[in-house]
């Protein structure tokens, strides 16, 4: 298994996100990871729409 593409503090933050089994918990986790990996500000994350995200075989493509 490969290590996650984010450093341990982020890993801890993501793994302690409450309600990872609910839809809102999964959404919160995804937004945290997208914000960190894409180095986006809060306003940029809030401005994302479903049209900005596309599924690919090896992950997601994020249009920023």
C-alpha positions, 0 to 999 in steps of 0.5 A: 500500500502506498502512503497518502499524498498528504503529510501526517497532520493532514492525514490526522485531520482527515481521519478524525473527521466525524461521520465518515460513514455519512454522505455529509462526512464523506463530503467534508473529507473530500473538501478538506483533501481537495482544498489541501491537494489543490492549495485552494483558499476557502472561497475557491473551494466554495466556488467549486461546482460539479462541472469543475470535477471529472472522474478519471480512471486513476482519480479525479480531474479538478479544473481550477 
